[in-house]
């Protein structure tokens, strides 16, 4: 059997790997490398345990650091493993530093690269993830796109070969576990909320956490919402709130702050929410699948189809716009399954099996 190396390092990649790995192993020998980009247990190992992802064959234990240092450190260690394992293809996911590092290291060693979630853009190079997207799509060999928009973006860049619109692999894992997610009442009881009687909130993007004015605008808006909020507080966001003495903005009796959650508890809280407030692309997609509307507190989103269908509203980190968009929430007339039907992993594994035979 041909050999594939899958490189992961952050929460969304663990979820995508959980869906894809089962299908990849039907056709290939798979080696999983965890870069250690997310080293907190709740942000990392718990997802491997909960989703049944095979134990990583390698953990680089890179940890946090400045972007260039982090990417360089990963590349050095990845190159050693690539030389030892001699894979036929390296799979990278999304747009993290792990994605860019693995792509560069593989290409420098003449190894084919398959990019899961290819073609997405935010058209702002000040966003760290955007430069990772550009690097990866400029160098990779196989492009697995989650939406028609992603295919169009690649076409506009002159990339048309080995481009496949397969849907989003994160939807696959929800599909596979939907009944478990829907029946997970314990997390509602634990937080003393009922279905459709609360709002689920996340905030972690650097554009919001590293810009104190943006963060304050978001927290002020949360204070204005007289409705139960469950705020899953990312470690980075918590640290910056504490460093800048903004804890008072979390003292509303309507805001309940919880630690990072496991996959299934997160999905249940999204599924049962009245709506979500988030700057996470993952939560944006997951809410769309669960037919829950969202207020996006990021200035950009790759998931434009969800906006066009009326499931998400883009407010950015602006108190006034957040509250105005909440007032506009209603009942979208249709959902067109723009992220696919939950079979992206099967399609990807089948296509890779065909192209790597040649």
C-alpha positions as CSV (number, residue, x, y, z in Angstrom):
1,X,0.0,0.0,0.0
2,X,1.1,3.5,-0.7
3,X,1.9,5.7,2.3
4,X,0.2,9.0,3.3
5,X,1.2,11.4,6.1
6,X,-1.5,13.5,7.6
7,X,-0.3,16.6,9.5
8,X,-2.4,18.2,12.2
9,X,-1.9,20.8,14.9
10,X,-5.1,22.6,15.9
11,X,-8.7,21.7,16.8
12,X,-10.4,22.0,13.4
13,X,-7.7,19.8,11.9
14,X,-8.3,17.1,14.5
15,X,-11.9,17.1,13.5
16,X,-11.2,16.9,9.8
17,X,-8.6,14.2,10.4
18,X,-11.1,12.2,12.4
19,X,-13.5,12.1,9.5
20,X,-10.9,11.5,6.8
21,X,-8.6,9.1,8.5
22,X,-11.2,6.3,8.5
23,X,-11.5,6.5,4.7
24,X,-7.8,7.1,4.0
25,X,-6.9,3.8,5.8
26,X,-9.1,1.8,3.5
27,X,-6.7,2.6,0.6
28,X,-3.3,3.7,2.2
29,X,-1.0,3.3,5.1
30,X,-1.4,6.5,7.1
31,X,1.1,8.1,9.4
32,X,-0.3,11.0,11.6
33,X,2.0,13.8,12.7
34,X,0.8,16.1,15.5
35,X,2.9,19.3,15.4
36,X,1.9,20.3,18.9
37,X,0.7,23.7,17.7
38,X,-2.2,23.3,20.2
39,X,-0.6,21.8,23.3
40,X,-3.3,22.5,25.9
41,X,-5.0,19.1,26.8
42,X,-8.6,20.5,26.3
43,X,-7.6,21.9,22.9
44,X,-5.7,18.9,21.7
45,X,-5.5,15.4,23.3
46,X,-9.2,15.4,24.4
47,X,-10.2,15.7,20.7
48,X,-8.1,12.7,19.8
49,X,-9.7,10.7,22.6
50,X,-13.2,11.8,22.0
51,X,-13.3,11.4,18.2
52,X,-11.3,8.2,18.1
53,X,-8.5,9.6,16.0
54,X,-5.6,7.1,15.9
55,X,-2.8,8.0,18.2
56,X,-0.3,10.2,16.4
57,X,2.8,8.4,15.2
58,X,4.8,11.5,15.9
59,X,4.2,14.5,18.2
60,X,6.6,17.4,17.5
61,X,5.6,19.3,20.7
62,X,6.3,22.6,19.1
63,X,4.0,24.7,21.3
64,X,3.4,28.4,21.0
65,X,5.9,31.0,19.6
66,X,6.2,33.7,17.0
67,X,4.8,32.6,13.6
68,X,8.1,32.4,11.7
69,X,9.9,30.6,14.5
70,X,6.9,28.2,14.8
71,X,6.8,27.4,11.1
72,X,10.6,27.0,10.9
73,X,10.8,24.7,13.9
74,X,8.0,22.5,12.4
75,X,9.7,22.4,9.0
76,X,13.0,21.2,10.5
77,X,11.3,18.3,12.4
78,X,8.9,17.5,9.6
79,X,11.7,17.2,7.0
80,X,13.5,14.6,9.2
81,X,10.3,12.5,9.4
82,X,9.6,12.9,5.7
83,X,13.1,11.6,4.8
84,X,12.6,8.7,7.2
85,X,9.0,7.7,6.2
86,X,9.2,8.5,2.5
87,X,5.5,9.1,2.0
88,X,3.8,9.2,-1.4
89,X,1.7,12.2,-0.4
90,X,1.3,14.6,2.5
91,X,-2.2,15.7,3.5
92,X,-2.6,19.2,5.1
93,X,-5.7,20.7,6.5
94,X,-7.0,24.3,6.5
95,X,-4.8,27.3,7.1
96,X,-2.7,27.1,10.2
97,X,1.1,27.4,10.6
98,X,1.2,23.6,10.7
99,X,-0.4,23.6,7.2
100,X,2.1,26.0,5.7
101,X,5.1,24.3,7.4
102,X,4.1,20.8,6.2
103,X,3.5,22.1,2.7
104,X,6.8,23.8,2.3
105,X,8.7,20.9,3.9
106,X,7.0,18.3,1.6
107,X,7.5,20.3,-1.6
108,X,11.2,20.8,-0.8
109,X,11.5,17.0,-0.6
110,X,9.6,16.4,-3.8
111,X,6.5,14.9,-2.1
112,X,3.0,15.5,-3.4
113,X,0.7,17.6,-1.2
114,X,-3.1,17.4,-0.9
115,X,-4.8,20.4,0.6
116,X,-8.1,19.8,2.4
117,X,-10.1,23.0,2.4
118,X,-8.3,24.5,-0.6
119,X,-9.3,27.7,-2.4
120,X,-10.7,29.7,0.5
121,X,-9.6,33.4,0.8
122,X,-10.3,36.4,3.1
123,X,-8.3,38.7,0.8
124,X,-6.4,40.4,3.7
125,X,-2.8,39.5,4.2
126,X,-2.7,40.9,7.7
127,X,-4.7,37.9,8.7
128,X,-2.1,35.1,9.6
129,X,-4.4,32.4,8.2
130,X,-4.6,34.2,4.8
131,X,-0.9,34.0,4.1
132,X,-0.9,30.3,5.1
133,X,-3.7,29.7,2.6
134,X,-1.8,31.5,-0.2
135,X,1.4,29.6,0.5
136,X,-0.3,26.2,0.6
137,X,-2.4,26.7,-2.5
138,X,0.6,28.1,-4.5
139,X,2.6,24.9,-3.8
140,X,0.3,21.9,-3.4
141,X,-0.7,19.4,-6.0
142,X,-4.3,18.3,-5.2
143,X,-7.0,20.8,-4.2
144,X,-10.0,19.5,-2.3
145,X,-12.4,22.4,-2.1
146,X,-15.4,22.7,0.3
147,X,-17.5,25.1,-1.7
148,X,-18.1,26.3,-5.3
149,X,-16.7,29.7,-4.3
150,X,-13.4,28.0,-3.4
151,X,-13.3,26.4,-6.9
152,X,-13.9,29.8,-8.5
153,X,-11.2,31.5,-6.5
154,X,-8.6,28.9,-7.6
155,X,-9.8,29.3,-11.2
156,X,-9.2,33.1,-11.0
157,X,-5.7,32.3,-9.8
158,X,-5.1,30.1,-12.9
159,X,-5.4,26.8,-11.0
160,X,-7.7,24.4,-12.7
161,X,-6.0,21.0,-12.7
162,X,-6.6,18.5,-9.9
163,X,-9.3,20.8,-8.4
164,X,-12.2,18.9,-6.8
165,X,-15.3,20.3,-5.1
166,X,-16.0,17.6,-2.5
167,X,-17.8,19.5,0.3
168,X,-16.5,20.1,3.8
169,X,-15.0,17.2,5.8
170,X,-16.2,18.7,9.1
171,X,-19.7,18.0,8.0
172,X,-18.9,14.3,7.7
173,X,-18.1,13.9,11.4
174,X,-21.3,15.7,12.4
175,X,-23.3,13.4,10.1
176,X,-21.7,10.3,11.5
177,X,-22.5,11.3,15.1
178,X,-25.7,13.3,14.7
179,X,-27.9,11.2,16.9
180,X,-25.3,11.3,19.7
181,X,-25.0,15.0,19.4
182,X,-28.8,15.5,19.4
183,X,-29.4,13.3,22.5
184,X,-26.5,14.8,24.6
185,X,-28.8,16.4,27.2
186,X,-26.2,16.3,30.0
187,X,-24.4,19.4,28.8
188,X,-27.7,21.4,28.8
189,X,-28.5,20.2,32.3
190,X,-24.9,21.0,33.4
191,X,-25.3,24.6,32.2
192,X,-28.9,24.9,33.4
193,X,-30.3,25.9,29.9
194,X,-33.0,24.6,27.7
195,X,-33.1,24.1,23.9
196,X,-33.4,27.4,22.0
197,X,-33.3,29.4,25.2
198,X,-29.6,30.5,25.1
199,X,-26.9,31.9,22.8
200,X,-23.6,30.1,22.3
201,X,-20.5,32.4,22.0
202,X,-16.9,31.9,21.0
203,X,-14.1,34.4,20.4
204,X,-10.5,33.5,19.7
205,X,-9.2,35.0,16.4
206,X,-6.0,37.1,16.7
207,X,-7.8,40.0,15.0
208,X,-10.1,40.2,18.0
209,X,-8.0,39.1,20.9
210,X,-4.9,41.1,20.0
211,X,-6.8,44.3,19.2
212,X,-8.2,45.4,22.6
213,X,-10.6,47.8,21.1
214,X,-12.2,45.1,19.0
215,X,-12.4,42.8,22.0
216,X,-14.0,45.5,24.1
217,X,-16.6,46.1,21.4
218,X,-17.5,42.4,21.4
219,X,-17.7,42.2,25.2
220,X,-19.8,45.3,25.5
221,X,-22.2,43.9,23.0
222,X,-22.5,40.7,25.0
223,X,-23.3,42.8,28.1
224,X,-26.2,44.4,26.2
225,X,-27.8,41.1,25.3
226,X,-30.5,40.3,28.0
227,X,-30.6,36.6,27.2
228,X,-28.7,33.6,28.5
229,X,-25.2,33.4,27.0
230,X,-22.8,30.4,27.2
231,X,-19.4,31.8,26.4
232,X,-16.8,29.0,25.7
233,X,-13.7,31.0,26.6
234,X,-10.5,30.3,24.6
235,X,-7.3,30.3,26.7
236,X,-5.8,33.1,24.6
237,X,-9.0,35.2,25.0
238,X,-9.1,34.6,28.8
239,X,-5.4,35.6,29.2
240,X,-5.9,38.9,27.3
241,X,-9.1,39.7,29.2
242,X,-7.2,39.2,32.5
243,X,-4.1,41.1,31.3
244,X,-6.2,44.2,30.4
245,X,-8.5,44.1,33.4
246,X,-11.6,43.5,31.3
247,X,-13.2,40.9,33.6
248,X,-15.9,43.4,34.6
249,X,-17.3,42.9,31.1
250,X,-18.1,39.3,31.9
251,X,-20.0,40.0,35.1
252,X,-23.4,40.2,33.5
253,X,-25.8,37.8,35.2
254,X,-26.8,36.6,31.7
255,X,-23.2,35.5,30.7
256,X,-22.0,32.1,31.8
257,X,-18.3,31.6,31.1
258,X,-17.2,27.9,30.5
259,X,-13.8,26.4,29.8
260,X,-13.0,25.0,26.4
261,X,-15.4,22.1,25.6
262,X,-15.0,18.7,24.0
263,X,-16.3,18.1,20.5
264,X,-19.7,16.5,21.3
265,X,-20.6,19.1,24.0
266,X,-19.7,21.9,21.6
267,X,-21.9,20.4,18.9
268,X,-24.8,19.9,21.2
269,X,-24.6,23.5,22.4
270,X,-24.5,24.7,18.8
271,X,-27.3,22.4,17.8
272,X,-29.6,23.5,20.6
273,X,-28.7,27.3,20.6
274,X,-31.2,30.0,19.6
275,X,-28.2,31.5,17.7
276,X,-24.4,31.7,17.9
277,X,-22.0,34.6,18.1
278,X,-18.6,33.6,16.8
279,X,-15.4,34.5,15.0
280,X,-14.7,30.8,14.3
281,X,-14.9,29.5,10.8
282,X,-15.6,26.0,12.2
283,X,-18.5,27.2,14.4
284,X,-19.8,29.2,11.5
285,X,-20.0,26.0,9.4
286,X,-21.2,23.8,12.2
287,X,-24.1,26.2,13.0
288,X,-25.1,26.3,9.3
289,X,-25.3,22.5,9.3
290,X,-27.4,22.5,12.5
291,X,-29.7,25.2,10.9
292,X,-28.8,27.7,13.6
293,X,-28.2,31.3,12.6
294,X,-25.0,33.1,13.5
295,X,-23.6,36.5,14.1
296,X,-20.0,36.7,12.8
297,X,-17.8,39.0,14.9
298,X,-14.9,38.8,12.4
299,X,-14.5,41.3,9.5
300,X,-14.1,38.5,6.9
301,X,-15.4,35.1,6.3
302,X,-14.6,32.4,3.7
303,X,-18.1,30.9,4.0
304,X,-19.9,33.4,1.8
305,X,-22.6,30.9,0.8
306,X,-23.9,30.9,4.4
307,X,-24.2,34.7,4.3
308,X,-26.0,34.6,0.9
309,X,-28.5,32.1,2.2
310,X,-29.3,34.2,5.3
311,X,-27.9,31.8,7.9
312,X,-25.1,34.1,9.0
313,X,-24.8,37.9,9.4
314,X,-21.4,39.6,9.3
315,X,-21.2,42.2,12.0
316,X,-17.5,42.3,12.7
317,X,-16.1,43.5,16.1
318,X,-18.6,46.4,16.4
319,X,-21.1,46.7,19.3
320,X,-23.7,48.6,17.2
321,X,-23.6,46.2,14.3
322,X,-23.6,43.1,16.5
323,X,-26.8,44.3,18.2
324,X,-28.4,45.5,14.9
325,X,-27.7,42.1,13.3
326,X,-29.2,40.2,16.2
327,X,-32.4,42.2,15.7
328,X,-32.4,41.1,12.0
329,X,-32.4,37.4,12.8
330,X,-35.3,35.4,11.5
331,X,-36.0,32.2,9.7
332,X,-34.1,31.6,6.5
333,X,-36.4,30.1,3.8
334,X,-34.0,27.4,2.6
335,X,-30.7,25.7,3.2
336,X,-28.9,24.5,0.1
337,X,-26.3,22.2,1.7
338,X,-23.6,24.4,0.3
339,X,-21.0,22.5,2.4
340,X,-21.9,19.1,1.0
341,X,-23.8,16.1,2.1
342,X,-21.4,14.5,4.5
343,X,-19.5,12.4,2.1
344,X,-16.4,14.6,1.5
345,X,-14.0,12.1,3.1
346,X,-15.1,9.2,0.9
347,X,-14.7,11.4,-2.2
348,X,-11.2,12.6,-1.1
349,X,-9.9,9.1,-0.3
350,X,-11.3,7.7,-3.6
351,X,-9.8,10.5,-5.7
352,X,-6.4,10.2,-4.0
353,X,-6.4,6.4,-4.6
354,X,-6.9,7.0,-8.3
355,X,-4.4,9.9,-8.8
356,X,-1.6,8.3,-6.8
357,X,-1.8,5.1,-8.7
358,X,-0.5,6.9,-11.8
